[in-house]
């Protein structure tokens, strides 16, 4: 989204998304080959606080653009064997709404770091890590449900 900023401003969101799609397409074959032998996950763009800014001229700061870019990635990677990781989207949206309502900030570990409008806080990073660990644990370690939670 950042790399397509000039096109976004001069030609609109569809032209910018076209360039994003073209970029993903440029490494689609490599991902397809890798996905044959290993797990490849493509994480979609999370909802972030900075996307709430009214009257912005930046693609990355417009909430309506996230679905456009995510849809392009989903379509380009369809049929490649790449896992589209979209389960973070509702979590990031809930985090953003809570930050916007309560402006939480919890140093020193910054679990809730609502001052950083361009990233989710570590409370979500921890959740994302848990998802990855649980997926690995469930697939390969065969320890049972009590161990992989």
ChimeraX attribute file (.defattr): number of C-alpha atoms within 10 A of each C-alpha:
attribute: neighborCount
match mode: 1-to-1
recipient: residues
	/A:1	19
	/A:2	12
	/A:3	12
	/A:4	18
	/A:5	17
	/A:6	15
	/A:7	17
	/A:8	21
	/A:9	14
	/A:10	10
	/A:11	11
	/A:12	13
	/A:13	19
	/A:14	14
	/A:15	15
	/A:16	25
	/A:17	23
	/A:18	16
	/A:19	17
	/A:20	20
	/A:21	20
	/A:22	15
	/A:23	13
	/A:24	16
	/A:25	16
	/A:26	11
	/A:27	11
	/A:28	17
	/A:29	13
	/A:30	11
	/A:31	21
	/A:32	16
	/A:33	13
	/A:34	15
	/A:35	16
	/A:36	12
	/A:37	8
	/A:38	11
	/A:39	12
	/A:40	17
	/A:41	15
	/A:42	14
	/A:43	16
	/A:44	19
	/A:45	19
	/A:46	22
	/A:47	27
	/A:48	25
	/A:49	24
	/A:50	17
	/A:51	20
	/A:52	17
	/A:53	12
	/A:54	10
	/A:55	8
	/A:56	12
	/A:57	13
	/A:58	17
	/A:59	24
	/A:60	22
	/A:61	23
	/A:62	19
	/A:63	18
	/A:64	14
	/A:65	20
	/A:66	20
	/A:67	14
	/A:68	16
	/A:69	21
	/A:70	20
	/A:71	15
	/A:72	20
	/A:73	23
	/A:74	20
	/A:75	10
	/A:76	16
	/A:77	22
	/A:78	13
	/A:79	10
	/A:80	17
	/A:81	17
	/A:82	21
	/A:83	16
	/A:84	16
	/A:85	14
	/A:86	16
	/A:87	13
	/A:88	18
	/A:89	16
	/A:90	12
	/A:91	17
	/A:92	21
	/A:93	16
	/A:94	13
	/A:95	21
	/A:96	25
	/A:97	16
	/A:98	14
	/A:99	22
	/A:100	15
	/A:101	9
	/A:102	10
	/A:103	13
	/A:104	16
	/A:105	16
	/A:106	11
	/A:107	9
	/A:108	7
	/A:109	11
	/A:110	15
	/A:111	17
	/A:112	20
	/A:113	20
	/A:114	22
	/A:115	16
	/A:116	15
	/A:117	17
	/A:118	15
	/A:119	18
	/A:120	24
	/A:121	24
	/A:122	14
	/A:123	14
	/A:124	17
	/A:125	15
	/A:126	11
	/A:127	13
	/A:128	15
	/A:129	11
	/A:130	14
	/A:131	16
	/A:132	12
	/A:133	14
	/A:134	16
	/A:135	14
	/A:136	14
	/A:137	17
	/A:138	16
	/A:139	11
	/A:140	8
	/A:141	12
	/A:142	11
	/A:143	11
	/A:144	10
	/A:145	10
	/A:146	6
	/A:147	11
	/A:148	17
	/A:149	12
